[in-house]
Amino acid sequence: MATIKINQQLKRIEIKEFEIENPIVFNYFDNLSATERDEKLLRAIYIGVLALMEDRISAFLAKTNNELGTELESLKMIFEMKKELFYKSTVKGTLAEDDIADYLNTYFSERRLKDRAFLTGNTAGNLPKNKTGDIVCEVNGSPDLKIAIECKFDKSIRFGEIENKEIFTRKTDTAWSQLIESQANRDAKVSLIVFDISLVDNSILKNFDNVGYIPEVGFVAIINSQKGDYSNLAIAYMLARDIALNAKELELDKDVLAMIVNRIIKDINEIHSIKSLVLNNIENNKAILKQLEKSILLMEFNQEYLKRFLSLGTLTKKDLLDFYMGEEIKDKFKLIEKEIGEI
């Protein structure tokens, strides 16, 4: 009897009595908890099928026989596969949640905080059959003081201000609804929603560039996962943490709180703008230096051949070819360009 059965009616693969004897596979799954194994197996199958469909493995092995070349092609393949998973499949949500939880736990460890981040996106919360709130962070390790984090790497999620909400239309997720829902579902003190700069709707970018605060609703953080830049998440989390720790059961002047938090965010965004200007200025100055060095090399090169011409009254065919091709100056410029790049 075949191990794999194709169920055409349900459009699914059915595997019966499946076993595999492989030390690499065994060691990988042996190091996972029992609750993680099913999800990791499905991800492994998906990634493996994707690689076979694209035929990348055979392609990169055929390109080169040397060890360095093979390693580089292997890394390229992994990067391309990760991009494809990230942009074109539902797996991107799970990958994002894993990366964000890992980043936060590393951040907590480096800052010597007792906070802990747990993946909760596969389990229902307080609301029936509701899994909103992908990550729950326990502040100072206390299950009674939580921050709920929703990861939405999806361009279809709009900002969704309450004044623009159409009650009688089909229910759609928005930044507002996900923040409120995750806080209620995970019994959290504060909620935070994370977007990726490459997968975020313009309605959100119009309101927040990096970090945002919606009074009485929650925080918004826009990260750049492809560059490994999660700094806005850290900023938003620490602001949310301060509120979670210091909010007391008393009547707060919410307008004053919003004013203070928004001023903090404005100053943070100002720092980001200054950083961008400095980085851009560095790159502009490098470009100017390159152009100046190129012009100096060209002047010296032309001057050399002019002296030769004035001395001999002509140039040999070889001289004319060298003058036309300018290979000598190209090689010199490559060295200068490298030096400028290292500044």
C-alpha beads as a LAMMPS data file, in Angstrom:
LAMMPS data file: protein, C-alpha beads

343 atoms
342 bonds

1 atom types
1 bond types

-500.0 500.0 xlo xhi
-500.0 500.0 ylo yhi
-500.0 500.0 zlo zhi

Masses

1 110.0

Atoms # bond

1 1 1 0.000 0.000 0.000
2 1 1 1.297 3.463 -0.925
3 1 1 2.506 5.686 1.921
4 1 1 1.161 8.887 0.326
5 1 1 -2.429 9.251 -0.820
6 1 1 -3.739 12.210 -2.836
7 1 1 -7.207 13.245 -1.732
8 1 1 -8.494 15.128 -4.782
9 1 1 -11.840 15.990 -3.200
10 1 1 -10.328 17.693 -0.143
11 1 1 -7.193 18.874 -2.021
12 1 1 -4.810 17.458 0.535
13 1 1 -1.990 14.957 0.985
14 1 1 -2.631 12.060 3.364
15 1 1 0.333 10.155 4.821
16 1 1 -0.217 6.842 6.612
17 1 1 2.265 5.178 8.975
18 1 1 5.108 7.474 7.950
19 1 1 8.581 6.794 9.393
20 1 1 12.026 8.086 8.524
21 1 1 15.428 6.921 9.732
22 1 1 17.913 9.742 9.314
23 1 1 20.335 11.023 12.009
24 1 1 20.083 14.686 10.936
25 1 1 16.281 14.682 10.923
26 1 1 16.170 12.730 14.192
27 1 1 18.552 15.095 16.004
28 1 1 16.621 18.168 14.818
29 1 1 13.231 16.901 16.036
30 1 1 14.741 15.364 19.185
31 1 1 15.779 18.870 20.277
32 1 1 12.238 20.249 19.862
33 1 1 9.465 20.118 22.418
34 1 1 6.529 17.810 21.673
35 1 1 4.247 20.798 21.041
36 1 1 6.569 22.200 18.347
37 1 1 7.164 19.061 16.279
38 1 1 3.977 18.991 14.164
39 1 1 4.325 22.633 13.110
40 1 1 8.043 22.256 12.295
41 1 1 7.361 19.111 10.226
42 1 1 4.776 20.949 8.119
43 1 1 7.184 23.846 7.588
44 1 1 9.997 21.457 6.605
45 1 1 7.764 19.740 4.034
46 1 1 6.623 23.076 2.612
47 1 1 10.157 24.447 2.279
48 1 1 11.405 21.174 0.769
49 1 1 8.630 21.106 -1.830
50 1 1 9.302 24.743 -2.684
51 1 1 12.985 23.977 -3.271
52 1 1 12.147 21.013 -5.514
53 1 1 9.647 23.065 -7.510
54 1 1 12.217 25.768 -8.174
55 1 1 14.935 23.153 -8.828
56 1 1 17.386 25.415 -7.033
57 1 1 19.398 22.680 -5.385
58 1 1 20.463 21.019 -8.634
59 1 1 20.989 24.421 -10.255
60 1 1 23.486 25.725 -7.701
61 1 1 25.393 22.410 -7.498
62 1 1 25.812 22.410 -11.275
63 1 1 27.232 25.927 -11.349
64 1 1 30.508 25.263 -9.581
65 1 1 32.680 22.522 -8.144
66 1 1 34.834 24.571 -5.801
67 1 1 33.928 24.656 -2.116
68 1 1 33.671 28.433 -1.766
69 1 1 31.459 28.753 -4.827
70 1 1 29.172 26.012 -3.589
71 1 1 28.824 27.695 -0.187
72 1 1 28.019 31.061 -1.778
73 1 1 25.414 29.552 -4.078
74 1 1 23.931 27.645 -1.152
75 1 1 23.594 30.846 0.863
76 1 1 22.042 32.596 -2.131
77 1 1 19.512 29.791 -2.506
78 1 1 18.557 29.958 1.170
79 1 1 18.162 33.736 0.957
80 1 1 15.979 33.515 -2.162
81 1 1 13.854 30.786 -0.593
82 1 1 13.415 32.847 2.566
83 1 1 12.328 35.863 0.504
84 1 1 9.839 33.746 -1.428
85 1 1 8.432 32.285 1.762
86 1 1 8.250 35.734 3.319
87 1 1 6.512 37.536 0.471
88 1 1 4.389 34.905 -1.267
89 1 1 3.001 32.541 1.340
90 1 1 1.033 32.334 4.541
91 1 1 4.182 30.943 6.180
92 1 1 5.480 34.527 6.394
93 1 1 3.261 35.125 9.432
94 1 1 4.743 32.217 11.363
95 1 1 8.301 33.137 10.364
96 1 1 7.710 36.733 11.458
97 1 1 6.329 35.687 14.832
98 1 1 9.301 33.374 15.466
99 1 1 11.821 36.081 14.554
100 1 1 10.096 38.730 16.672
101 1 1 9.817 36.474 19.725
102 1 1 13.495 35.476 19.355
103 1 1 14.520 39.134 19.001
104 1 1 12.559 40.168 22.092
105 1 1 13.935 37.373 24.279
106 1 1 17.473 38.226 23.157
107 1 1 16.769 41.922 23.832
108 1 1 15.433 41.114 27.308
109 1 1 18.532 39.064 28.074
110 1 1 20.908 41.809 26.890
111 1 1 19.044 44.450 28.919
112 1 1 18.916 42.083 31.913
113 1 1 15.138 42.308 32.047
114 1 1 13.106 39.487 33.554
115 1 1 10.493 39.812 30.789
116 1 1 9.681 36.738 28.681
117 1 1 8.084 36.472 25.223
118 1 1 5.881 33.466 24.394
119 1 1 4.388 32.444 21.042
120 1 1 0.605 32.190 21.494
121 1 1 -0.689 32.510 17.926
122 1 1 -1.711 28.844 17.741
123 1 1 -3.782 28.874 20.938
124 1 1 -7.150 30.468 21.662
125 1 1 -7.363 33.145 24.334
126 1 1 -10.168 34.601 26.439
127 1 1 -12.429 35.129 23.413
128 1 1 -14.037 31.928 22.024
129 1 1 -12.036 30.380 19.138
130 1 1 -9.970 33.571 18.878
131 1 1 -6.180 33.382 18.389
132 1 1 -5.486 37.122 18.033
133 1 1 -2.337 38.115 19.905
134 1 1 0.558 36.193 18.367
135 1 1 3.018 36.876 21.187
136 1 1 2.461 37.500 24.875
137 1 1 5.219 39.109 26.939
138 1 1 5.160 38.679 30.688
139 1 1 6.627 41.820 32.259
140 1 1 9.175 40.882 34.942
141 1 1 8.101 37.280 34.383
142 1 1 4.674 37.933 35.904
143 1 1 1.690 36.201 34.219
144 1 1 -0.521 38.891 35.766
145 1 1 1.194 41.717 33.862
146 1 1 1.200 41.089 30.125
147 1 1 1.817 42.917 26.851
148 1 1 0.081 41.403 23.809
149 1 1 1.801 41.661 20.423
150 1 1 0.087 41.073 17.079
151 1 1 2.275 40.574 13.979
152 1 1 0.660 41.692 10.738
153 1 1 2.962 41.402 7.711
154 1 1 0.051 42.030 5.391
155 1 1 -0.666 44.979 3.083
156 1 1 -4.429 44.439 3.366
157 1 1 -4.460 45.650 7.003
158 1 1 -5.513 49.302 7.067
159 1 1 -5.242 51.822 9.904
160 1 1 -8.986 51.716 10.683
161 1 1 -9.772 54.766 12.806
162 1 1 -13.057 54.383 14.680
163 1 1 -14.564 57.497 13.069
164 1 1 -14.187 55.853 9.632
165 1 1 -15.530 52.456 10.715
166 1 1 -18.479 51.192 8.647
167 1 1 -20.539 49.053 11.007
168 1 1 -22.713 47.408 8.353
169 1 1 -19.914 46.260 6.028
170 1 1 -18.140 42.900 6.156
171 1 1 -15.791 42.532 9.144
172 1 1 -12.181 43.314 8.217
173 1 1 -9.106 43.428 10.407
174 1 1 -7.480 46.820 10.977
175 1 1 -4.650 48.089 13.170
176 1 1 -7.235 49.482 15.612
177 1 1 -9.322 46.298 15.776
178 1 1 -6.293 44.014 16.145
179 1 1 -4.851 46.101 18.977
180 1 1 -8.132 46.126 20.905
181 1 1 -8.843 42.465 20.146
182 1 1 -5.391 41.171 21.131
183 1 1 -5.495 43.097 24.410
184 1 1 -8.912 41.656 25.279
185 1 1 -8.095 38.149 24.067
186 1 1 -4.819 37.850 25.972
187 1 1 -5.921 39.787 29.064
188 1 1 -3.038 42.199 28.501
189 1 1 -2.359 45.558 30.095
190 1 1 -1.089 47.051 26.820
191 1 1 -1.114 45.874 23.195
192 1 1 1.320 46.388 20.337
193 1 1 1.014 45.651 16.600
194 1 1 4.063 45.081 14.393
195 1 1 4.241 45.763 10.641
196 1 1 7.097 45.266 8.192
197 1 1 8.098 48.243 6.038
198 1 1 7.826 46.113 2.877
199 1 1 4.337 44.833 3.747
200 1 1 2.360 47.691 5.224
201 1 1 -0.589 49.700 3.927
202 1 1 -0.138 53.398 3.090
203 1 1 -2.908 54.372 5.526
204 1 1 -0.620 53.232 8.345
205 1 1 2.502 54.889 6.935
206 1 1 0.578 58.174 6.659
207 1 1 0.045 58.111 10.410
208 1 1 3.309 56.563 11.621
209 1 1 6.805 56.395 10.105
210 1 1 8.511 54.292 12.740
211 1 1 6.694 54.086 16.068
212 1 1 3.170 55.243 16.847
213 1 1 0.777 55.493 19.777
214 1 1 -3.016 55.423 19.533
215 1 1 -4.446 56.726 22.845
216 1 1 -6.422 54.082 24.755
217 1 1 -5.770 51.572 21.939
218 1 1 -2.086 50.656 21.745
219 1 1 1.275 51.014 20.009
220 1 1 2.353 50.537 16.389
221 1 1 5.913 49.532 15.398
222 1 1 7.197 49.360 11.812
223 1 1 10.273 47.151 11.437
224 1 1 12.534 46.169 8.537
225 1 1 12.971 42.422 8.863
226 1 1 14.871 42.011 5.591
227 1 1 17.603 44.294 6.967
228 1 1 17.333 42.763 10.426
229 1 1 16.315 46.137 11.902
230 1 1 13.926 45.612 14.825
231 1 1 14.881 48.795 16.691
232 1 1 11.397 50.328 16.386
233 1 1 9.945 47.220 18.028
234 1 1 12.298 47.662 20.993
235 1 1 11.304 51.340 21.337
236 1 1 7.575 50.598 21.159
237 1 1 7.893 47.701 23.594
238 1 1 9.752 49.734 26.204
239 1 1 7.137 52.515 25.992
240 1 1 4.367 49.917 26.363
241 1 1 6.275 48.369 29.264
242 1 1 6.511 51.701 31.088
243 1 1 2.747 52.148 30.807
244 1 1 2.092 48.560 31.916
245 1 1 4.308 48.970 34.983
246 1 1 3.176 52.418 36.008
247 1 1 -0.516 52.466 35.110
248 1 1 -2.599 52.407 38.292
249 1 1 -6.282 52.026 39.033
250 1 1 -7.007 55.740 39.122
251 1 1 -8.529 58.311 36.866
252 1 1 -5.828 59.351 34.424
253 1 1 -5.899 62.473 32.315
254 1 1 -5.666 60.582 29.029
255 1 1 -5.116 63.732 26.970
256 1 1 -2.009 64.570 28.995
257 1 1 -0.754 60.970 28.711
258 1 1 -1.265 61.056 24.931
259 1 1 0.553 64.397 24.735
260 1 1 3.581 63.071 26.672
261 1 1 3.813 59.775 24.770
262 1 1 3.391 61.458 21.386
263 1 1 6.135 63.969 22.289
264 1 1 8.460 61.059 23.141
265 1 1 7.620 59.369 19.836
266 1 1 8.096 62.654 17.941
267 1 1 11.581 63.055 19.442
268 1 1 12.435 59.429 18.610
269 1 1 11.313 59.966 15.009
270 1 1 13.418 63.146 14.905
271 1 1 16.472 61.099 15.897
272 1 1 15.673 58.616 13.126
273 1 1 15.452 61.512 10.629
274 1 1 18.800 62.916 11.767
275 1 1 20.387 59.480 11.469
276 1 1 19.039 59.134 7.912
277 1 1 20.376 62.577 6.988
278 1 1 23.833 61.727 8.362
279 1 1 23.923 58.400 6.508
280 1 1 22.740 60.030 3.286
281 1 1 25.318 62.801 3.700
282 1 1 28.081 60.221 4.125
283 1 1 26.994 58.465 0.932
284 1 1 26.737 61.786 -0.954
285 1 1 30.221 62.793 0.165
286 1 1 31.586 59.424 -0.932
287 1 1 30.017 59.940 -4.361
288 1 1 31.562 63.421 -4.591
289 1 1 34.991 62.066 -3.599
290 1 1 34.734 59.334 -6.217
291 1 1 33.882 61.879 -8.906
292 1 1 36.745 64.149 -7.851
293 1 1 39.255 61.291 -7.855
294 1 1 37.988 60.154 -11.237
295 1 1 38.454 63.666 -12.674
296 1 1 41.973 63.925 -11.222
297 1 1 42.939 60.553 -12.696
298 1 1 41.543 61.562 -16.085
299 1 1 43.492 64.842 -16.055
300 1 1 46.750 63.053 -15.148
301 1 1 46.120 60.360 -17.757
302 1 1 45.385 62.892 -20.541
303 1 1 48.361 65.023 -19.515
304 1 1 50.712 62.038 -19.775
305 1 1 49.657 61.283 -23.353
306 1 1 49.738 64.968 -24.297
307 1 1 53.389 65.158 -23.101
308 1 1 54.201 62.028 -25.097
309 1 1 52.542 63.481 -28.200
310 1 1 54.327 66.838 -27.877
311 1 1 57.660 65.064 -27.361
312 1 1 57.372 62.669 -30.333
313 1 1 55.005 64.598 -32.586
314 1 1 52.727 61.554 -32.838
315 1 1 51.475 58.504 -30.955
316 1 1 52.076 54.881 -31.882
317 1 1 49.133 52.610 -32.676
318 1 1 49.673 50.932 -29.304
319 1 1 49.627 54.336 -27.558
320 1 1 46.426 55.276 -29.378
321 1 1 44.794 52.007 -28.340
322 1 1 45.861 52.462 -24.695
323 1 1 44.677 56.070 -24.755
324 1 1 41.310 55.045 -26.213
325 1 1 40.721 52.070 -23.912
326 1 1 42.003 53.699 -20.706
327 1 1 42.463 50.342 -18.933
328 1 1 45.286 51.711 -16.812
329 1 1 43.066 54.432 -15.359
330 1 1 40.240 51.971 -14.743
331 1 1 42.484 49.790 -12.572
332 1 1 43.709 52.794 -10.583
333 1 1 40.158 54.006 -10.019
334 1 1 39.052 50.598 -8.721
335 1 1 41.657 50.855 -5.946
336 1 1 40.582 54.402 -5.061
337 1 1 36.911 53.410 -5.159
338 1 1 37.629 50.559 -2.721
339 1 1 39.453 52.907 -0.325
340 1 1 36.567 55.412 -0.384
341 1 1 34.071 52.622 0.212
342 1 1 35.943 51.644 3.394
343 1 1 35.771 55.153 4.856

Bonds

1 1 1 2
2 1 2 3
3 1 3 4
4 1 4 5
5 1 5 6
6 1 6 7
7 1 7 8
8 1 8 9
9 1 9 10
10 1 10 11
11 1 11 12
12 1 12 13
13 1 13 14
14 1 14 15
15 1 15 16
16 1 16 17
17 1 17 18
18 1 18 19
19 1 19 20
20 1 20 21
21 1 21 22
22 1 22 23
23 1 23 24
24 1 24 25
25 1 25 26
26 1 26 27
27 1 27 28
28 1 28 29
29 1 29 30
30 1 30 31
31 1 31 32
32 1 32 33
33 1 33 34
34 1 34 35
35 1 35 36
36 1 36 37
37 1 37 38
38 1 38 39
39 1 39 40
40 1 40 41
41 1 41 42
42 1 42 43
43 1 43 44
44 1 44 45
45 1 45 46
46 1 46 47
47 1 47 48
48 1 48 49
49 1 49 50
50 1 50 51
51 1 51 52
52 1 52 53
53 1 53 54
54 1 54 55
55 1 55 56
56 1 56 57
57 1 57 58
58 1 58 59
59 1 59 60
60 1 60 61
61 1 61 62
62 1 62 63
63 1 63 64
64 1 64 65
65 1 65 66
66 1 66 67
67 1 67 68
68 1 68 69
69 1 69 70
70 1 70 71
71 1 71 72
72 1 72 73
73 1 73 74
74 1 74 75
75 1 75 76
76 1 76 77
77 1 77 78
78 1 78 79
79 1 79 80
80 1 80 81
81 1 81 82
82 1 82 83
83 1 83 84
84 1 84 85
85 1 85 86
86 1 86 87
87 1 87 88
88 1 88 89
89 1 89 90
90 1 90 91
91 1 91 92
92 1 92 93
93 1 93 94
94 1 94 95
95 1 95 96
96 1 96 97
97 1 97 98
98 1 98 99
99 1 99 100
100 1 100 101
101 1 101 102
102 1 102 103
103 1 103 104
104 1 104 105
105 1 105 106
106 1 106 107
107 1 107 108
108 1 108 109
109 1 109 110
110 1 110 111
111 1 111 112
112 1 112 113
113 1 113 114
114 1 114 115
115 1 115 116
116 1 116 117
117 1 117 118
118 1 118 119
119 1 119 120
120 1 120 121
121 1 121 122
122 1 122 123
123 1 123 124
124 1 124 125
125 1 125 126
126 1 126 127
127 1 127 128
128 1 128 129
129 1 129 130
130 1 130 131
131 1 131 132
132 1 132 133
133 1 133 134
134 1 134 135
135 1 135 136
136 1 136 137
137 1 137 138
138 1 138 139
139 1 139 140
140 1 140 141
141 1 141 142
142 1 142 143
143 1 143 144
144 1 144 145
145 1 145 146
146 1 146 147
147 1 147 148
148 1 148 149
149 1 149 150
150 1 150 151
151 1 151 152
152 1 152 153
153 1 153 154
154 1 154 155
155 1 155 156
156 1 156 157
157 1 157 158
158 1 158 159
159 1 159 160
160 1 160 161
161 1 161 162
162 1 162 163
163 1 163 164
164 1 164 165
165 1 165 166
166 1 166 167
167 1 167 168
168 1 168 169
169 1 169 170
170 1 170 171
171 1 171 172
172 1 172 173
173 1 173 174
174 1 174 175
175 1 175 176
176 1 176 177
177 1 177 178
178 1 178 179
179 1 179 180
180 1 180 181
181 1 181 182
182 1 182 183
183 1 183 184
184 1 184 185
185 1 185 186
186 1 186 187
187 1 187 188
188 1 188 189
189 1 189 190
190 1 190 191
191 1 191 192
192 1 192 193
193 1 193 194
194 1 194 195
195 1 195 196
196 1 196 197
197 1 197 198
198 1 198 199
199 1 199 200
200 1 200 201
201 1 201 202
202 1 202 203
203 1 203 204
204 1 204 205
205 1 205 206
206 1 206 207
207 1 207 208
208 1 208 209
209 1 209 210
210 1 210 211
211 1 211 212
212 1 212 213
213 1 213 214
214 1 214 215
215 1 215 216
216 1 216 217
217 1 217 218
218 1 218 219
219 1 219 220
220 1 220 221
221 1 221 222
222 1 222 223
223 1 223 224
224 1 224 225
225 1 225 226
226 1 226 227
227 1 227 228
228 1 228 229
229 1 229 230
230 1 230 231
231 1 231 232
232 1 232 233
233 1 233 234
234 1 234 235
235 1 235 236
236 1 236 237
237 1 237 238
238 1 238 239
239 1 239 240
240 1 240 241
241 1 241 242
242 1 242 243
243 1 243 244
244 1 244 245
245 1 245 246
246 1 246 247
247 1 247 248
248 1 248 249
249 1 249 250
250 1 250 251
251 1 251 252
252 1 252 253
253 1 253 254
254 1 254 255
255 1 255 256
256 1 256 257
257 1 257 258
258 1 258 259
259 1 259 260
260 1 260 261
261 1 261 262
262 1 262 263
263 1 263 264
264 1 264 265
265 1 265 266
266 1 266 267
267 1 267 268
268 1 268 269
269 1 269 270
270 1 270 271
271 1 271 272
272 1 272 273
273 1 273 274
274 1 274 275
275 1 275 276
276 1 276 277
277 1 277 278
278 1 278 279
279 1 279 280
280 1 280 281
281 1 281 282
282 1 282 283
283 1 283 284
284 1 284 285
285 1 285 286
286 1 286 287
287 1 287 288
288 1 288 289
289 1 289 290
290 1 290 291
291 1 291 292
292 1 292 293
293 1 293 294
294 1 294 295
295 1 295 296
296 1 296 297
297 1 297 298
298 1 298 299
299 1 299 300
300 1 300 301
301 1 301 302
302 1 302 303
303 1 303 304
304 1 304 305
305 1 305 306
306 1 306 307
307 1 307 308
308 1 308 309
309 1 309 310
310 1 310 311
311 1 311 312
312 1 312 313
313 1 313 314
314 1 314 315
315 1 315 316
316 1 316 317
317 1 317 318
318 1 318 319
319 1 319 320
320 1 320 321
321 1 321 322
322 1 322 323
323 1 323 324
324 1 324 325
325 1 325 326
326 1 326 327
327 1 327 328
328 1 328 329
329 1 329 330
330 1 330 331
331 1 331 332
332 1 332 333
333 1 333 334
334 1 334 335
335 1 335 336
336 1 336 337
337 1 337 338
338 1 338 339
339 1 339 340
340 1 340 341
341 1 341 342
342 1 342 343
